[in-house]
């Protein structure tokens, strides 16, 4: 039987809030402190810690170990790590709670994309024999995906521009965007092409940042002293597709569709979709069967801030905030990893009396 698990705390930071180039510890310490203030818990209430980051992006082996300094040396903690977006660290923590080994978990992620040329770094995750020698970076691959969708009639440029304009408008209203400016689709379409058929605002900015989240089972010790509202997880699943681009249809996202079906997306009134490119939001919306009555990315989404290895967890946290505030009764959050929506995760949550 599945244990009832709720999201009870979330905090994030974008690099725009810092001067200079902070270390991962400098990023994480104030985030953890904010979680203690939100929940009323302390470190001793956490049964499991799990992080998401990339040693490859950092350029050094076991770089995630240095982040553990933000937790503190004493008392010792049960800790794990995934070389993925922290949304997948959240999945590991959720499974850990379901097994009964722990009752609560703090999940965190961090990434400093500005430390190198991100587009070149990401190209190295492709097939080393047939694709990597071409230096097919993430933006170019997304452009190929967008062109396939446009040529098939799955969507058009005006729909892509509408996504960008709405995202930036919503982010500006929240005062949380790294990049602001476009308020209409015409503003977007007036831009020159950046990677045909994508314009610059069709692509997520390179962002640095960190975020953290606390989840807990309903029967965890100390649950009754938690402050604030809860967002109860009702479904959680992820799926992956082949890495070879010619082995899947780039115009659709079968892994998102499958993960959504397993998580249960019926009745959601809000969705935070991790779409680093405008056309990908349209693909994801179709894969999940979301109607026009579902609010999409009220936070502004990844198009306004896309910190590597935390952007997916941010989508979950932003959806939880909407549930906490009473602006959503049943919400969906999505995270993606890999080129052209290769791997996708879907989580659903709800408010309860």
Secondary structure, DSSP 8 states (H G I E B T S, - for coil): ----EEEEEEEEEEGGGSSS---HHHHHHHHHHHHHHHHS--GGG---EEEE--HHHHTSTTTHHHHGGGT-SSS---EEEESS-HHHHHHHHHHHHHHTS-SEEEEEEEEEGGGS-HHHHHHTTS-TTTTGGGT--HHHHHHHHHHHHHHHTS--HHHHHHHHHHHHHHHHHHT--SS----SHHHHHTS-EEETTEEGGGB---BEEEEEEEEEETTSTTGGG--S--EEEEEEEEEE--S-GGGS-TTS-HHHHHHHHHH--TT-SEEE---SBHHHHHHHHHHHT--TTSEE-TT--TTT--BTTTHHHHHHHHHHHHHHTTS-SEEEEEEEESTTS-EEEEEEEE---
